[in-house]
Amino acid sequence: MPRPVMHEILFRIPNQVVREQMYGYLTQTYRENDLSVDDYQRGKLMGNMAFDGDWQPYFEFIADTLQRYSSNRDKQKGEFYVHGFTLAMTCLQKFYLPVSEQDAGVKTPKGKEASGGYADIYMQPRLDNYPDLAHSYLLELKYLPSSSTDAEIETARQTAIDQLTHYAKGINIEHTLGHTQLHRLILLWRGMELAVAEEISN
């Protein structure tokens, strides 16, 4: 089945907080570093992720961009910067609505809805615009200082696995998946290095 025609989407800033904290920061970074992006290549990565489930090159692109253009001041912000940058970059993904801190939602024994915990980023498929989308994504982001040991990385990885397994069962996520396959991804940073980029398959 042929892929749908790519249409450009107008990027709007949802509120003043986002303008000042993220969008303003990104545009300033682009200007200061003369950062240019190959739109054709980025579009190809997005399409491969959305229709073929080939997600790793897209997040490697994000990691490479962050690592190459982060200043020493940025690195001092640690977790806030890494999480914010990753979220801002996923907002440029035309096939998904990135939802941060999505309450997964669960059903209690009495049939009532309760909190199921909060996923870092749920990339909700835009099925109204792209009904042929085949894949969706649930991201758990972890950040550890650059001095962290391999044992500490593994502990954080196991915690992320447990969280993703729980969040993926949430009714608020299940209701918006449609026919797409949900990929549960761990993105674990050690400083500015993406130390783990892994899909949880069971």
SESEFI-843990 format. One record per residue: residue in one letter; residue number from 0; z, y, x of N, C-alpha, C in turn. Coordinates in nm, 2 decimals, padded with zeros to 4 digits, m for minus. Example, Ala and Ser with C-alpha at 12.3 -4.5 7.8 and 13.67 -1.06 7.14 Angstrom:
<nodes>
{'A', 0, {00.78, m00.57, 01.32}, {00.78, m00.45, 01.23}, {00.78, m00.33, 01.32}} {'S', 1, {00.71, m00.22, 01.28}, {00.71, m00.11, 01.37}, {00.79, 00.00, 01.29}} 
</nodes>
This chain:
<nodes>
{'M', 0, {00.00, m00.12, 00.08}, {00.00, 00.00, 00.00}, {00.00, 00.13, 00.09}} {'P', 1, {m00.09, 00.22, 00.07}, {m00.10, 00.34, 00.15}, {00.02, 00.43, 00.13}} {'R', 2, {00.06, 00.50, 00.24}, {00.17, 00.59, 00.23}, {00.13, 00.71, 00.15}} {'P', 3, {00.23, 00.78, 00.08}, {00.20, 00.90, 00.01}, {00.16, 01.01, 00.10}} {'V', 4, {00.09, 01.11, 00.05}, {00.05, 01.22, 00.13}, {00.17, 01.30, 00.17}} {'M', 5, {00.18, 01.34, 00.29}, {00.29, 01.42, 00.34}, {00.28, 01.56, 00.29}} {'H', 6, {00.38, 01.61, 00.22}, {00.38, 01.75, 00.17}, {00.50, 01.82, 00.24}} {'E', 7, {00.47, 01.95, 00.28}, {00.57, 02.03, 00.34}, {00.68, 02.07, 00.24}} {'I', 8, {00.80, 02.07, 00.28}, {00.91, 02.11, 00.19}, {00.97, 02.23, 00.25}} {'L', 9, {01.00, 02.33, 00.16}, {01.06, 02.45, 00.20}, {01.21, 02.43, 00.22}} {'F', 10, {01.25, 02.47, 00.34}, {01.39, 02.45, 00.38}, {01.47, 02.57, 00.33}} {'R', 11, {01.56, 02.55, 00.23}, {01.65, 02.66, 00.18}, {01.79, 02.64, 00.23}} {'I', 12, {01.86, 02.75, 00.25}, {02.00, 02.74, 00.29}, {02.09, 02.74, 00.17}} {'P', 13, {02.17, 02.64, 00.15}, {02.24, 02.62, 00.02}, {02.35, 02.73, 00.00}} {'N', 14, {02.41, 02.78, 00.11}, {02.52, 02.87, 00.09}, {02.54, 02.95, 00.23}} {'Q', 15, {02.62, 03.05, 00.22}, {02.64, 03.14, 00.34}, {02.72, 03.07, 00.45}} {'V', 16, {02.80, 02.97, 00.41}, {02.88, 02.90, 00.51}, {02.78, 02.82, 00.60}} {'V', 17, {02.69, 02.75, 00.54}, {02.59, 02.67, 00.61}, {02.50, 02.76, 00.69}} {'R', 18, {02.47, 02.88, 00.64}, {02.38, 02.97, 00.71}, {02.45, 03.01, 00.84}} {'E', 19, {02.58, 03.04, 00.84}, {02.65, 03.10, 00.96}, {02.68, 02.98, 01.05}} {'Q', 20, {02.73, 02.87, 01.00}, {02.78, 02.77, 01.09}, {02.67, 02.68, 01.15}} {'M', 21, {02.58, 02.64, 01.07}, {02.48, 02.54, 01.12}, {02.34, 02.60, 01.14}} {'Y', 22, {02.28, 02.65, 01.03}, {02.14, 02.69, 01.04}, {02.13, 02.81, 01.14}} {'G', 23, {02.22, 02.90, 01.13}, {02.22, 03.01, 01.22}, {02.23, 02.97, 01.37}} {'Y', 24, {02.32, 02.87, 01.39}, {02.34, 02.82, 01.52}, {02.21, 02.75, 01.57}} {'L', 25, {02.15, 02.67, 01.49}, {02.03, 02.59, 01.53}, {01.92, 02.69, 01.57}} {'T', 26, {01.89, 02.79, 01.48}, {01.78, 02.88, 01.51}, {01.81, 02.96, 01.64}} {'Q', 27, {01.93, 02.99, 01.66}, {01.97, 03.06, 01.78}, {01.94, 02.97, 01.90}} {'T', 28, {01.98, 02.85, 01.89}, {01.96, 02.75, 02.00}, {01.81, 02.74, 02.03}} {'Y', 29, {01.73, 02.73, 01.92}, {01.58, 02.72, 01.94}, {01.53, 02.84, 02.02}} {'R', 30, {01.57, 02.96, 01.98}, {01.52, 03.08, 02.05}, {01.57, 03.08, 02.19}} {'E', 31, {01.69, 03.06, 02.22}, {01.75, 03.07, 02.35}, {01.69, 02.97, 02.45}} {'N', 32, {01.65, 02.85, 02.40}, {01.61, 02.75, 02.49}, {01.46, 02.72, 02.48}} {'D', 33, {01.39, 02.80, 02.40}, {01.25, 02.78, 02.38}, {01.22, 02.64, 02.34}} {'L', 34, {01.30, 02.59, 02.24}, {01.29, 02.45, 02.20}, {01.17, 02.44, 02.10}} {'S', 35, {01.08, 02.36, 02.14}, {00.96, 02.33, 02.05}, {00.96, 02.18, 02.02}} {'V', 36, {00.93, 02.15, 01.89}, {00.92, 02.02, 01.85}, {00.78, 01.98, 01.81}} {'D', 37, {00.74, 01.86, 01.85}, {00.61, 01.81, 01.81}, {00.62, 01.77, 01.66}} {'D', 38, {00.57, 01.86, 01.57}, {00.59, 01.83, 01.43}, {00.52, 01.70, 01.39}} {'Y', 39, {00.40, 01.67, 01.45}, {00.33, 01.55, 01.42}, {00.41, 01.43, 01.46}} {'Q', 40, {00.47, 01.43, 01.58}, {00.55, 01.32, 01.63}, {00.68, 01.30, 01.55}} {'R', 41, {00.74, 01.41, 01.51}, {00.86, 01.40, 01.43}, {00.83, 01.35, 01.29}} {'G', 42, {00.72, 01.39, 01.24}, {00.68, 01.34, 01.11}, {00.65, 01.19, 01.11}} {'K', 43, {00.59, 01.15, 01.22}, {00.56, 01.00, 01.24}, {00.69, 00.93, 01.24}} {'L', 44, {00.79, 00.98, 01.32}, {00.92, 00.91, 01.33}, {00.99, 00.90, 01.19}} {'M', 45, {00.98, 01.01, 01.11}, {01.04, 01.01, 00.98}, {00.97, 00.91, 00.89}} {'G', 46, {00.84, 00.91, 00.89}, {00.77, 00.81, 00.81}, {00.80, 00.67, 00.84}} {'N', 47, {00.81, 00.64, 00.97}, {00.84, 00.50, 01.01}, {00.98, 00.46, 00.97}} {'M', 48, {01.07, 00.56, 00.97}, {01.21, 00.53, 00.92}, {01.21, 00.51, 00.77}} {'A', 49, {01.14, 00.59, 00.70}, {01.15, 00.59, 00.55}, {01.07, 00.47, 00.49}} {'F', 50, {00.96, 00.43, 00.55}, {00.87, 00.33, 00.49}, {00.88, 00.20, 00.56}} {'D', 51, {00.91, 00.20, 00.69}, {00.91, 00.07, 00.77}, {01.05, 00.03, 00.81}} {'G', 52, {01.15, 00.11, 00.79}, {01.28, 00.08, 00.84}, {01.30, 00.09, 00.99}} {'D', 53, {01.21, 00.15, 01.06}, {01.22, 00.17, 01.20}, {01.30, 00.30, 01.23}} {'W', 54, {01.43, 00.29, 01.23}, {01.52, 00.40, 01.23}, {01.56, 00.44, 01.37}} {'Q', 55, {01.56, 00.35, 01.47}, {01.62, 00.38, 01.60}, {01.55, 00.50, 01.67}} {'P', 56, {01.41, 00.50, 01.68}, {01.35, 00.61, 01.75}, {01.38, 00.75, 01.69}} {'Y', 57, {01.40, 00.76, 01.56}, {01.44, 00.88, 01.50}, {01.57, 00.93, 01.55}} {'F', 58, {01.67, 00.85, 01.56}, {01.81, 00.89, 01.60}, {01.81, 00.91, 01.76}} {'E', 59, {01.73, 00.83, 01.83}, {01.71, 00.86, 01.97}, {01.65, 01.00, 02.00}} {'F', 60, {01.56, 01.04, 01.91}, {01.51, 01.17, 01.92}, {01.62, 01.28, 01.90}} {'I', 61, {01.70, 01.26, 01.80}, {01.82, 01.35, 01.77}, {01.91, 01.35, 01.90}} {'A', 62, {01.94, 01.23, 01.95}, {02.03, 01.22, 02.06}, {01.97, 01.29, 02.19}} {'D', 63, {01.84, 01.27, 02.21}, {01.78, 01.34, 02.32}, {01.78, 01.49, 02.31}} {'T', 64, {01.75, 01.54, 02.19}, {01.75, 01.68, 02.16}, {01.89, 01.74, 02.19}} {'L', 65, {01.99, 01.67, 02.14}, {02.13, 01.72, 02.16}, {02.17, 01.72, 02.30}} {'Q', 66, {02.14, 01.62, 02.37}, {02.18, 01.61, 02.51}, {02.11, 01.71, 02.60}} {'R', 67, {01.98, 01.73, 02.58}, {01.90, 01.82, 02.66}, {01.93, 01.97, 02.64}} {'Y', 68, {01.97, 02.00, 02.52}, {01.99, 02.15, 02.49}, {02.13, 02.19, 02.46}} {'S', 69, {02.23, 02.11, 02.49}, {02.37, 02.14, 02.46}, {02.42, 02.22, 02.59}} {'S', 70, {02.48, 02.33, 02.56}, {02.55, 02.41, 02.67}, {02.69, 02.36, 02.69}} {'N', 71, {02.75, 02.41, 02.80}, {02.88, 02.37, 02.83}, {02.98, 02.41, 02.72}} {'R', 72, {02.95, 02.52, 02.66}, {03.03, 02.57, 02.55}, {03.02, 02.47, 02.43}} {'D', 73, {02.90, 02.42, 02.40}, {02.88, 02.33, 02.30}, {02.96, 02.20, 02.32}} {'K', 74, {02.96, 02.15, 02.45}, {03.03, 02.03, 02.48}, {03.18, 02.04, 02.46}} {'Q', 75, {03.23, 02.16, 02.48}, {03.37, 02.18, 02.46}, {03.42, 02.16, 02.32}} {'K', 76, {03.32, 02.18, 02.22}, {03.35, 02.16, 02.08}, {03.37, 02.02, 02.04}} {'G', 77, {03.31, 01.93, 02.12}, {03.33, 01.79, 02.10}, {03.29, 01.73, 01.97}} {'E', 78, {03.38, 01.67, 01.90}, {03.34, 01.60, 01.77}, {03.28, 01.69, 01.67}} {'F', 79, {03.33, 01.81, 01.65}, {03.28, 01.90, 01.55}, {03.13, 01.93, 01.58}} {'Y', 80, {03.10, 01.96, 01.70}, {02.96, 01.99, 01.74}, {02.87, 01.87, 01.72}} {'V', 81, {02.91, 01.76, 01.77}, {02.82, 01.64, 01.76}, {02.79, 01.60, 01.61}} {'H', 82, {02.90, 01.60, 01.53}, {02.88, 01.57, 01.39}, {02.79, 01.67, 01.32}} {'G', 83, {02.82, 01.80, 01.35}, {02.75, 01.91, 01.28}, {02.60, 01.91, 01.32}} {'F', 84, {02.58, 01.88, 01.45}, {02.44, 01.88, 01.50}, {02.36, 01.77, 01.43}} {'T', 85, {02.42, 01.65, 01.43}, {02.36, 01.53, 01.37}, {02.33, 01.56, 01.22}} {'L', 86, {02.42, 01.61, 01.15}, {02.40, 01.64, 01.01}, {02.29, 01.75, 00.99}} {'A', 87, {02.29, 01.85, 01.07}, {02.19, 01.95, 01.06}, {02.05, 01.90, 01.09}} {'M', 88, {02.04, 01.81, 01.18}, {01.91, 01.75, 01.21}, {01.86, 01.66, 01.10}} {'T', 89, {01.95, 01.58, 01.04}, {01.91, 01.50, 00.93}, {01.87, 01.58, 00.81}} {'C', 90, {01.91, 01.71, 00.80}, {01.87, 01.79, 00.69}, {01.72, 01.83, 00.70}} {'L', 91, {01.66, 01.81, 00.82}, {01.52, 01.83, 00.84}, {01.44, 01.71, 00.80}} {'Q', 92, {01.50, 01.61, 00.75}, {01.43, 01.48, 00.71}, {01.39, 01.50, 00.57}} {'K', 93, {01.25, 01.50, 00.55}, {01.20, 01.54, 00.42}, {01.21, 01.43, 00.31}} {'F', 94, {01.24, 01.31, 00.35}, {01.24, 01.20, 00.26}, {01.38, 01.17, 00.20}} {'Y', 95, {01.48, 01.24, 00.25}, {01.62, 01.21, 00.21}, {01.70, 01.34, 00.18}} {'L', 96, {01.80, 01.32, 00.10}, {01.90, 01.42, 00.08}, {02.02, 01.38, 00.15}} {'P', 97, {02.05, 01.44, 00.27}, {02.17, 01.40, 00.34}, {02.30, 01.45, 00.28}} {'V', 98, {02.39, 01.36, 00.24}, {02.51, 01.39, 00.17}, {02.62, 01.36, 00.27}} {'S', 99, {02.70, 01.47, 00.30}, {02.81, 01.45, 00.40}, {02.94, 01.43, 00.32}} {'E', 100, {03.02, 01.34, 00.37}, {03.15, 01.31, 00.31}, {03.13, 01.26, 00.16}} {'Q', 101, {03.03, 01.18, 00.14}, {03.01, 01.12, 00.01}, {03.12, 01.02, m00.03}} {'D', 102, {03.19, 01.05, m00.14}, {03.29, 00.95, m00.19}, {03.22, 00.83, m00.24}} {'A', 103, {03.24, 00.72, m00.18}, {03.17, 00.60, m00.22}, {03.20, 00.55, m00.36}} {'G', 104, {03.32, 00.57, m00.40}, {03.36, 00.53, m00.54}, {03.38, 00.38, m00.55}} {'V', 105, {03.48, 00.34, m00.62}, {03.50, 00.20, m00.65}, {03.55, 00.18, m00.79}} {'K', 106, {03.54, 00.06, m00.84}, {03.60, 00.03, m00.98}, {03.73, m00.03, m00.96}} {'T', 107, {03.83, 00.02, m01.03}, {03.96, m00.04, m01.03}, {03.96, m00.16, m01.12}} {'P', 108, {04.06, m00.25, m01.12}, {04.07, m00.36, m01.21}, {04.07, m00.32, m01.36}} {'K', 109, {04.11, m00.20, m01.39}, {04.11, m00.15, m01.53}, {03.97, m00.09, m01.56}} {'G', 110, {03.88, m00.09, m01.47}, {03.74, m00.04, m01.50}, {03.73, 00.11, m01.48}} {'K', 111, {03.83, 00.17, m01.42}, {03.82, 00.31, m01.39}, {03.77, 00.33, m01.25}} {'E', 112, {03.71, 00.45, m01.23}, {03.66, 00.48, m01.09}, {03.77, 00.55, m01.01}} {'A', 113, {03.78, 00.50, m00.89}, {03.87, 00.56, m00.79}, {03.80, 00.59, m00.66}} {'S', 114, {03.86, 00.66, m00.57}, {03.80, 00.70, m00.44}, {03.78, 00.57, m00.36}} {'G', 115, {03.66, 00.56, m00.31}, {03.63, 00.45, m00.22}, {03.62, 00.49, m00.07}} {'G', 116, {03.67, 00.60, m00.04}, {03.66, 00.65, 00.10}, {03.54, 00.74, 00.11}} {'Y', 117, {03.52, 00.81, 00.22}, {03.42, 00.91, 00.24}, {03.33, 00.87, 00.36}} {'A', 118, {03.20, 00.85, 00.33}, {03.10, 00.82, 00.43}, {03.06, 00.94, 00.50}} {'D', 119, {03.04, 00.93, 00.63}, {03.01, 01.05, 00.71}, {02.88, 01.12, 00.66}} {'I', 120, {02.77, 01.04, 00.66}, {02.64, 01.09, 00.61}, {02.57, 00.97, 00.53}} {'Y', 121, {02.54, 01.00, 00.40}, {02.46, 00.91, 00.32}, {02.33, 00.98, 00.31}} {'M', 122, {02.22, 00.91, 00.36}, {02.09, 00.96, 00.35}, {02.03, 00.91, 00.22}} {'Q', 123, {02.05, 00.99, 00.11}, {02.01, 00.94, m00.02}, {01.86, 00.96, m00.04}} {'P', 124, {01.79, 00.85, m00.08}, {01.64, 00.86, m00.09}, {01.60, 00.95, m00.20}} {'R', 125, {01.49, 01.03, m00.17}, {01.44, 01.12, m00.27}, {01.33, 01.05, m00.35}} {'L', 126, {01.37, 00.96, m00.43}, {01.28, 00.87, m00.50}, {01.20, 00.95, m00.61}} {'D', 127, {01.25, 01.06, m00.66}, {01.17, 01.14, m00.75}, {01.04, 01.19, m00.68}} {'N', 128, {01.05, 01.23, m00.56}, {00.94, 01.29, m00.49}, {00.86, 01.18, m00.41}} {'Y', 129, {00.93, 01.07, m00.37}, {00.86, 00.97, m00.29}, {00.90, 00.83, m00.35}} {'P', 130, {00.84, 00.79, m00.46}, {00.88, 00.67, m00.52}, {00.85, 00.54, m00.44}} {'D', 131, {00.77, 00.55, m00.34}, {00.74, 00.44, m00.25}, {00.84, 00.42, m00.14}} {'L', 132, {00.94, 00.50, m00.12}, {01.03, 00.49, m00.02}, {01.09, 00.35, m00.02}} {'A', 133, {01.11, 00.29, 00.10}, {01.16, 00.15, 00.10}, {01.29, 00.14, 00.16}} {'H', 134, {01.34, 00.24, 00.23}, {01.47, 00.23, 00.31}, {01.56, 00.35, 00.29}} {'S', 135, {01.69, 00.33, 00.29}, {01.79, 00.43, 00.28}, {01.90, 00.40, 00.39}} {'Y', 136, {01.98, 00.50, 00.41}, {02.07, 00.49, 00.53}, {02.21, 00.55, 00.50}} {'L', 137, {02.31, 00.47, 00.55}, {02.45, 00.51, 00.55}, {02.50, 00.52, 00.69}} {'L', 138, {02.54, 00.64, 00.73}, {02.58, 00.66, 00.87}, {02.73, 00.67, 00.89}} {'E', 139, {02.78, 00.61, 00.99}, {02.92, 00.63, 01.03}, {02.92, 00.69, 01.17}} {'L', 140, {02.96, 00.81, 01.18}, {02.96, 00.88, 01.31}, {03.10, 00.87, 01.38}} {'K', 141, {03.10, 00.83, 01.50}, {03.22, 00.83, 01.58}, {03.20, 00.91, 01.71}} {'Y', 142, {03.31, 00.98, 01.75}, {03.30, 01.06, 01.87}, {03.42, 01.03, 01.95}} {'L', 143, {03.40, 01.00, 02.08}, {03.51, 00.98, 02.18}, {03.48, 01.07, 02.30}} {'P', 144, {03.58, 01.11, 02.37}, {03.56, 01.19, 02.49}, {03.48, 01.12, 02.59}} {'S', 145, {03.41, 01.19, 02.68}, {03.33, 01.13, 02.79}, {03.41, 01.04, 02.88}} {'S', 146, {03.54, 01.06, 02.89}, {03.62, 00.97, 02.97}, {03.66, 00.84, 02.91}} {'S', 147, {03.62, 00.82, 02.79}, {03.66, 00.70, 02.71}, {03.61, 00.57, 02.78}} {'T', 148, {03.70, 00.46, 02.78}, {03.66, 00.34, 02.84}, {03.58, 00.25, 02.74}} {'D', 149, {03.52, 00.15, 02.80}, {03.44, 00.06, 02.72}, {03.52, m00.01, 02.61}} {'A', 150, {03.65, m00.04, 02.64}, {03.74, m00.10, 02.54}, {03.77, 00.00, 02.43}} {'E', 151, {03.78, 00.13, 02.46}, {03.80, 00.22, 02.35}, {03.68, 00.24, 02.26}} {'I', 152, {03.56, 00.23, 02.33}, {03.44, 00.23, 02.25}, {03.43, 00.12, 02.16}} {'E', 153, {03.46, 00.00, 02.20}, {03.46, m00.12, 02.12}, {03.56, m00.11, 02.00}} {'T', 154, {03.67, m00.06, 02.03}, {03.77, m00.04, 01.92}, {03.72, 00.05, 01.81}} {'A', 155, {03.66, 00.16, 01.85}, {03.60, 00.26, 01.76}, {03.48, 00.19, 01.68}} {'R', 156, {03.40, 00.11, 01.75}, {03.29, 00.04, 01.69}, {03.34, m00.06, 01.58}} {'Q', 157, {03.45, m00.13, 01.61}, {03.50, m00.22, 01.51}, {03.55, m00.15, 01.39}} {'T', 158, {03.61, m00.03, 01.41}, {03.66, 00.05, 01.30}, {03.54, 00.10, 01.21}} {'A', 159, {03.44, 00.14, 01.28}, {03.32, 00.18, 01.21}, {03.26, 00.07, 01.12}} {'I', 160, {03.25, m00.05, 01.18}, {03.20, m00.17, 01.10}, {03.28, m00.19, 00.97}} {'D', 161, {03.41, m00.18, 00.98}, {03.50, m00.20, 00.87}, {03.47, m00.09, 00.76}} {'Q', 162, {03.46, 00.03, 00.81}, {03.44, 00.14, 00.72}, {03.30, 00.13, 00.65}} {'L', 163, {03.20, 00.10, 00.72}, {03.07, 00.09, 00.66}, {03.06, m00.03, 00.56}} {'T', 164, {03.12, m00.14, 00.59}, {03.13, m00.25, 00.50}, {03.19, m00.21, 00.37}} {'H', 165, {03.29, m00.13, 00.38}, {03.36, m00.09, 00.26}, {03.28, 00.02, 00.18}} {'Y', 166, {03.23, 00.12, 00.25}, {03.16, 00.22, 00.18}, {03.03, 00.17, 00.11}} {'A', 167, {02.96, 00.08, 00.17}, {02.83, 00.03, 00.12}, {02.85, m00.03, m00.02}} {'K', 168, {02.97, m00.07, m00.05}, {02.99, m00.14, m00.18}, {03.03, m00.03, m00.29}} {'G', 169, {03.03, 00.09, m00.25}, {03.07, 00.20, m00.35}, {02.97, 00.22, m00.46}} {'I', 170, {03.01, 00.24, m00.58}, {02.92, 00.25, m00.69}, {02.84, 00.39, m00.68}} {'N', 171, {02.90, 00.49, m00.62}, {02.83, 00.62, m00.61}, {02.71, 00.61, m00.52}} {'I', 172, {02.71, 00.51, m00.43}, {02.60, 00.49, m00.34}, {02.50, 00.39, m00.41}} {'E', 173, {02.55, 00.28, m00.47}, {02.47, 00.19, m00.53}, {02.38, 00.25, m00.64}} {'H', 174, {02.43, 00.34, m00.72}, {02.36, 00.40, m00.83}, {02.24, 00.49, m00.79}} {'T', 175, {02.23, 00.53, m00.66}, {02.12, 00.61, m00.61}, {02.03, 00.54, m00.52}} {'L', 176, {02.05, 00.42, m00.49}, {01.96, 00.35, m00.39}, {01.83, 00.31, m00.45}} {'G', 177, {01.82, 00.29, m00.58}, {01.70, 00.24, m00.64}, {01.66, 00.11, m00.59}} {'H', 178, {01.53, 00.09, m00.55}, {01.48, m00.03, m00.49}, {01.49, m00.03, m00.34}} {'T', 179, {01.55, 00.07, m00.28}, {01.55, 00.08, m00.13}, {01.65, m00.02, m00.07}} {'Q', 180, {01.62, m00.05, 00.05}, {01.71, m00.13, 00.13}, {01.80, m00.04, 00.21}} {'L', 181, {01.93, m00.06, 00.19}, {02.03, 00.02, 00.26}, {02.06, m00.03, 00.40}} {'H', 182, {02.05, 00.06, 00.49}, {02.08, 00.02, 00.63}, {02.21, 00.09, 00.67}} {'R', 183, {02.31, 00.02, 00.72}, {02.44, 00.07, 00.76}, {02.44, 00.09, 00.91}} {'L', 184, {02.45, 00.21, 00.95}, {02.43, 00.25, 01.09}, {02.55, 00.31, 01.15}} {'I', 185, {02.59, 00.26, 01.28}, {02.69, 00.32, 01.36}, {02.62, 00.41, 01.46}} {'L', 186, {02.66, 00.53, 01.47}, {02.62, 00.62, 01.58}, {02.75, 00.67, 01.65}} {'L', 187, {02.77, 00.61, 01.76}, {02.90, 00.63, 01.83}, {02.87, 00.71, 01.96}} {'W', 188, {02.93, 00.83, 01.97}, {02.91, 00.92, 02.08}, {03.02, 00.91, 02.18}} {'R', 189, {02.99, 00.90, 02.31}, {03.08, 00.92, 02.42}, {03.05, 01.05, 02.49}} {'G', 190, {03.12, 01.16, 02.45}, {03.08, 01.29, 02.50}, {02.94, 01.32, 02.43}} {'M', 191, {02.85, 01.36, 02.51}, {02.71, 01.39, 02.46}, {02.62, 01.27, 02.47}} {'E', 192, {02.67, 01.16, 02.51}, {02.59, 01.04, 02.52}, {02.60, 00.95, 02.39}} {'L', 193, {02.49, 00.91, 02.34}, {02.49, 00.82, 02.22}, {02.51, 00.68, 02.28}} {'A', 194, {02.64, 00.64, 02.28}, {02.67, 00.51, 02.35}, {02.64, 00.39, 02.26}} {'V', 195, {02.65, 00.40, 02.13}, {02.62, 00.29, 02.04}, {02.53, 00.34, 01.92}} {'A', 196, {02.42, 00.28, 01.90}, {02.33, 00.30, 01.79}, {02.30, 00.17, 01.73}} {'E', 197, {02.37, 00.13, 01.63}, {02.37, m00.01, 01.59}, {02.36, m00.03, 01.43}} {'E', 198, {02.29, m00.12, 01.39}, {02.28, m00.15, 01.24}, {02.37, m00.27, 01.21}} {'I', 199, {02.46, m00.26, 01.11}, {02.54, m00.37, 01.07}, {02.47, m00.45, 00.96}} {'S', 200, {02.45, m00.57, 00.99}, {02.36, m00.65, 00.91}, {02.43, m00.75, 00.81}} {'N', 201, {02.56, m00.76, 00.82}, {02.63, m00.85, 00.73}, {02.77, m00.79, 00.69}} 
</nodes>
